[in-house]
Amino acid sequence: MTVTAPPLAGVIRTALRDPAFDVLAPALAAKTGLDLTAPSCARPFVVTGMADASDAPVLVVTATTREAQDLAAELRDVYGDSVTLLPSWETLPHERLSPGVDTVGARLQVLHRLAHPEDSRMGPPLRVVVTTVR
């Protein structure tokens, strides 16, 4: 059985050789957070550069659920199942509503995968976790 690379992996890594992405190197070397203001089309490139330079999973926080879903889908074309979406709670702390069972289950699954990357039953170790600020 032949394992093929995800569709965009080579394209994005080739594009990251462009000198325009050299500004990422100092932020990546400092191993601190990176506040990025860029067009949404640049996000997969930047996140891939960060994930490739890091030996730990990269957490990406977006403004909206739609942005998080779109970015996670784009990054799956680079890393496959090593990318996941951490869903928001769907409720605010002051509301008297509980989040849905599926939301709680999905969040716990992501946390389990982060805590136990060697557990192959859950999939490959995570490289990127995408979530929303909410």
HELIX and SHEET records of a PDB file:
HELIX    1   1 ALA A    9  ALA A   15  1                                   7    
HELIX    2   2 PRO A   19  VAL A   23  5                                   5    
HELIX    3   3 LEU A   24  ALA A   30  1                                   7    
HELIX    4   4 SER A   40  ALA A   42  5                                   3    
HELIX    5   5 ARG A   43  ALA A   53  1                                  11    
HELIX    6   6 THR A   65  TYR A   79  1                                  15    
HELIX    7   7 GLY A   80  SER A   82  5                                   3    
HELIX    8   8 VAL A  101  ALA A  115  1                                  15    
HELIX    9   9 SER A  120  MET A  122  5                                   3    
SHEET    1   A 3 VAL A  58  THR A  62  0                                        
SHEET    2   A 3 VAL A 128  THR A 132  1                                        
SHEET    3   A 3 VAL A  83  LEU A  86  1                                        
END                                                                             
